[in-house]
Amino acid sequence: MDSTTLGVFVRRVRRQQQLTQQALAAAADVSTRFVHDLEHGKPTAALGLTLRVLAALGIEVQLVAPEDDVTP
């Protein structure tokens, strides 16, 4: 996943929930400009603020470690 793909995903979920950027920003306690930048794939978007936006949308983040490639 890259910042552009994440932005498109966030925008799609926000629209499915019929939220404006302003409403989402208020729910996540971030600026409307931040939501705009995130949705447009800004690669330097702050992680903490991004996680707040995802949580406000009910998006769950999962981290998956790479499997060991060690052969016995």
N, CA and C atoms as an extended XYZ file, in Angstrom:
216
Properties=species:S:1:pos:R:3:atomname:S:1:resname:S:1:resid:I:1 pbc="F F F"
N         0.855       -1.177        0.000 N   MET     1
C         0.000        0.000        0.000 CA  MET     1
C         0.896        1.233        0.000 C   MET     1
N         0.463        2.252       -0.710 N   ASP     2
C         1.177        3.528       -0.708 CA  ASP     2
C         0.212        4.637       -0.298 C   ASP     2
N         0.731        5.856       -0.178 N   SER     3
C        -0.086        6.963        0.329 CA  SER     3
C        -1.245        7.299       -0.608 C   SER     3
N        -1.058        7.130       -1.902 N   THR     4
C        -2.137        7.412       -2.852 CA  THR     4
C        -3.266        6.399       -2.696 C   THR     4
N        -2.914        5.138       -2.580 N   THR     5
C        -3.914        4.079       -2.405 CA  THR     5
C        -4.677        4.271       -1.096 C   THR     5
N        -3.961        4.614       -0.036 N   LEU     6
C        -4.617        4.874        1.250 CA  LEU     6
C        -5.581        6.045        1.132 C   LEU     6
N        -5.160        7.104        0.462 N   GLY     7
C        -6.015        8.274        0.292 CA  GLY     7
C        -7.298        7.960       -0.453 C   GLY     7
N        -7.176        7.183       -1.524 N   VAL     8
C        -8.359        6.788       -2.301 CA  VAL     8
C        -9.297        5.954       -1.433 C   VAL     8
N        -8.727        5.063       -0.638 N   PHE     9
C        -9.524        4.217        0.246 CA  PHE     9
C       -10.271        5.052        1.283 C   PHE     9
N        -9.564        5.987        1.913 N   VAL    10
C       -10.182        6.855        2.922 CA  VAL    10
C       -11.329        7.659        2.294 C   VAL    10
N       -11.097        8.232        1.134 N   ARG    11
C       -12.138        9.016        0.466 CA  ARG    11
C       -13.363        8.150        0.153 C   ARG    11
N       -13.125        6.920       -0.337 N   ARG    12
C       -14.238        6.025       -0.674 CA  ARG    12
C       -15.064        5.693        0.563 C   ARG    12
N       -14.391        5.349        1.669 N   VAL    13
C       -15.117        5.012        2.901 CA  VAL    13
C       -15.864        6.229        3.434 C   VAL    13
N       -15.220        7.395        3.397 N   ARG    14
C       -15.882        8.621        3.874 CA  ARG    14
C       -17.152        8.880        3.080 C   ARG    14
N       -17.070        8.748        1.777 N   ARG    15
C       -18.250        8.990        0.937 CA  ARG    15
C       -19.332        7.942        1.162 C   ARG    15
N       -18.925        6.681        1.368 N   GLN    16
C       -19.906        5.629        1.665 CA  GLN    16
C       -20.666        5.938        2.950 C   GLN    16
N       -19.977        6.576        3.891 N   GLN    17
C       -20.604        6.940        5.162 CA  GLN    17
C       -21.304        8.297        5.080 C   GLN    17
N       -21.312        8.869        3.897 N   GLN    18
C       -21.972       10.150        3.620 CA  GLN    18
C       -21.475       11.263        4.541 C   GLN    18
N       -20.163       11.289        4.727 N   LEU    19
C       -19.536       12.335        5.529 CA  LEU    19
C       -18.846       13.342        4.618 C   LEU    19
N       -18.905       14.590        4.994 N   THR    20
C       -18.098       15.594        4.313 CA  THR    20
C       -16.693       15.547        4.904 C   THR    20
N       -15.753       16.167        4.211 N   GLN    21
C       -14.409       16.271        4.767 CA  GLN    21
C       -14.458       17.026        6.094 C   GLN    21
N       -15.299       18.026        6.175 N   GLN    22
C       -15.424       18.815        7.392 CA  GLN    22
C       -15.946       17.971        8.555 C   GLN    22
N       -16.948       17.152        8.284 N   ALA    23
C       -17.522       16.303        9.332 CA  ALA    23
C       -16.512       15.264        9.808 C   ALA    23
N       -15.778       14.677        8.871 N   LEU    24
C       -14.762       13.703        9.246 CA  LEU    24
C       -13.657       14.368       10.056 C   LEU    24
N       -13.236       15.538        9.632 N   ALA    25
C       -12.192       16.263       10.355 CA  ALA    25
C       -12.629       16.533       11.798 C   ALA    25
N       -13.870       16.942       11.967 N   ALA    26
C       -14.378       17.214       13.316 CA  ALA    26
C       -14.422       15.936       14.151 C   ALA    26
N       -14.857       14.837       13.544 N   ALA    27
C       -14.954       13.570       14.266 CA  ALA    27
C       -13.582       13.046       14.680 C   ALA    27
N       -12.565       13.313       13.857 N   ALA    28
C       -11.208       12.822       14.139 CA  ALA    28
C       -10.363       13.853       14.875 C   ALA    28
N       -10.913       15.041       15.069 N   ASP    29
C       -10.183       16.139       15.717 CA  ASP    29
C        -8.896       16.481       14.964 C   ASP    29
N        -9.044       16.610       13.636 N   VAL    30
C        -7.952       17.051       12.767 CA  VAL    30
C        -8.500       18.180       11.904 C   VAL    30
N        -7.632       18.836       11.172 N   SER    31
C        -8.096       19.913       10.299 CA  SER    31
C        -8.677       19.357        9.007 C   SER    31
N        -9.561       20.143        8.408 N   THR    32
C       -10.112       19.764        7.112 CA  THR    32
C        -8.992       19.656        6.089 C   THR    32
N        -8.006       20.527        6.180 N   ARG    33
C        -6.858       20.477        5.266 CA  ARG    33
C        -6.123       19.141        5.388 C   ARG    33
N        -6.010       18.629        6.619 N   PHE    34
C        -5.347       17.342        6.788 CA  PHE    34
C        -6.119       16.243        6.078 C   PHE    34
N        -7.436       16.214        6.228 N   VAL    35
C        -8.257       15.201        5.553 CA  VAL    35
C        -8.068       15.326        4.044 C   VAL    35
N        -8.102       16.537        3.539 N   HIS    36
C        -7.904       16.769        2.105 CA  HIS    36
C        -6.552       16.223        1.651 C   HIS    36
N        -5.502       16.581        2.380 N   ASP    37
C        -4.159       16.125        2.014 CA  ASP    37
C        -4.050       14.601        2.082 C   ASP    37
N        -4.619       14.002        3.106 N   LEU    38
C        -4.590       12.549        3.255 CA  LEU    38
C        -5.287       11.879        2.078 C   LEU    38
N        -6.464       12.375        1.729 N   GLU    39
C        -7.226       11.795        0.626 CA  GLU    39
C        -6.528       11.969       -0.724 C   GLU    39
N        -5.662       12.951       -0.804 N   HIS    40
C        -4.929       13.182       -2.052 CA  HIS    40
C        -3.538       12.561       -2.028 C   HIS    40
N        -3.286       11.696       -1.048 N   GLY    41
C        -2.075       10.897       -1.046 CA  GLY    41
C        -0.809       11.584       -0.602 C   GLY    41
N        -0.932       12.609        0.225 N   LYS    42
C         0.271       13.295        0.703 CA  LYS    42
C         1.154       12.297        1.459 C   LYS    42
N         2.361       12.049        0.949 N   PRO    43
C         3.206       11.015        1.549 CA  PRO    43
C         3.768       11.373        2.920 C   PRO    43
N         3.719       12.631        3.297 N   THR    44
C         4.262       13.040        4.590 CA  THR    44
C         3.178       13.272        5.641 C   THR    44
N         1.973       12.757        5.399 N   ALA    45
C         0.888       12.907        6.377 CA  ALA    45
C         1.305       12.257        7.695 C   ALA    45
N         1.070       12.942        8.784 N   ALA    46
C         1.464       12.453       10.115 CA  ALA    46
C         0.736       11.155       10.459 C   ALA    46
N         1.500       10.184       10.944 N   LEU    47
C         0.942        8.879       11.255 CA  LEU    47
C        -0.134        8.955       12.333 C   LEU    47
N         0.126        9.680       13.399 N   GLY    48
C        -0.845        9.767       14.493 CA  GLY    48
C        -2.168       10.347       14.045 C   GLY    48
N        -2.111       11.391       13.242 N   LEU    49
C        -3.343       12.006       12.741 CA  LEU    49
C        -4.053       11.081       11.754 C   LEU    49
N        -3.267       10.391       10.943 N   THR    50
C        -3.847        9.432        9.993 CA  THR    50
C        -4.589        8.342       10.745 C   THR    50
N        -4.004        7.838       11.817 N   LEU    51
C        -4.663        6.799       12.606 CA  LEU    51
C        -5.950        7.306       13.233 C   LEU    51
N        -5.996        8.573       13.628 N   ARG    52
C        -7.230        9.153       14.179 CA  ARG    52
C        -8.322        9.213       13.123 C   ARG    52
N        -7.955        9.567       11.900 N   VAL    53
C        -8.935        9.610       10.808 CA  VAL    53
C        -9.461        8.200       10.528 C   VAL    53
N        -8.552        7.233       10.453 N   LEU    54
C        -8.973        5.855       10.200 CA  LEU    54
C        -9.907        5.362       11.306 C   LEU    54
N        -9.572        5.667       12.552 N   ALA    55
C       -10.424        5.247       13.672 CA  ALA    55
C       -11.798        5.909       13.595 C   ALA    55
N       -11.835        7.176       13.228 N   ALA    56
C       -13.117        7.891       13.129 CA  ALA    56
C       -14.006        7.266       12.061 C   ALA    56
N       -13.394        6.674       11.049 N   LEU    57
C       -14.154        6.005        9.989 CA  LEU    57
C       -14.459        4.549       10.320 C   LEU    57
N       -13.901        4.055       11.422 N   GLY    58
C       -14.104        2.657       11.793 CA  GLY    58
C       -13.226        1.700       11.011 C   GLY    58
N       -12.159        2.223       10.419 N   ILE    59
C       -11.234        1.389        9.646 CA  ILE    59
C       -10.238        0.759       10.606 C   ILE    59
N       -10.120       -0.544       10.530 N   GLU    60
C        -9.186       -1.281       11.375 CA  GLU    60
C        -7.857       -1.440       10.644 C   GLU    60
N        -6.778       -1.170       11.339 N   VAL    61
C        -5.439       -1.329       10.773 CA  VAL    61
C        -4.838       -2.610       11.322 C   VAL    61
N        -4.326       -3.445       10.437 N   GLN    62
C        -3.667       -4.673       10.856 CA  GLN    62
C        -2.231       -4.656       10.360 C   GLN    62
N        -1.328       -5.073       11.217 N   LEU    63
C         0.072       -5.181       10.859 CA  LEU    63
C         0.415       -6.662       10.764 C   LEU    63
N         1.047       -7.048        9.678 N   VAL    64
C         1.406       -8.438        9.469 CA  VAL    64
C         2.904       -8.511        9.233 C   VAL    64
N         3.573       -9.231       10.098 N   ALA    65
C         5.014       -9.387        9.956 CA  ALA    65
C         5.296      -10.398        8.851 C   ALA    65
N         6.404      -10.198        8.134 N   PRO    66
C         6.759      -11.182        7.118 CA  PRO    66
C         7.087      -12.520        7.771 C   PRO    66
N         6.737      -13.580        7.082 N   GLU    67
C         7.025      -14.905        7.625 CA  GLU    67
C         8.511      -15.203        7.497 C   GLU    67
N         8.998      -15.978        8.433 N   ASP    68
C        10.403      -16.386        8.370 CA  ASP    68
C        10.619      -17.215        7.110 C   ASP    68
N        11.704      -16.938        6.441 N   ASP    69
C        12.036      -17.687        5.233 CA  ASP    69
C        13.215      -18.606        5.508 C   ASP    69
N        13.252      -19.123        6.728 N   VAL    70
C        14.341      -19.991        7.137 CA  VAL    70
C        13.937      -21.435        6.890 C   VAL    70
N        14.766      -22.123        6.156 N   THR    71
C        14.499      -23.540        5.866 CA  THR    71
C        15.195      -24.400        6.915 C   THR    71
N        14.461      -25.330        7.546 N   PRO    72
C        15.075      -26.162        8.599 CA  PRO    72
C        16.129      -27.098        8.050 C   PRO    72
